[in-house]
């Protein structure tokens, strides 16, 4: 949710290396967002501390996506 990696290959490999085979938590919003292709909109947590979405934005591997202004963590993501 609210995270755009622009389908970057390096980011894909980073996410794959960080999450493949790991226990992750998926948190959906109770809000409908505009559908883009076949993406699944959710927050991903590797730990209970910070969403992986936020981690990607802080690392410069993703930007805040348009169309998610009503998302719970949208403002937090903008501040990152």
Secondary structure, 3 states (H helix, E strand, C coil): CCEECCCCHHHHHHHHHHHCCCCCEEECCCCCCCCCCCCCCCEEECCCCCEHHHHHHHCCCCEECCCCCCCCCHHHHHHC
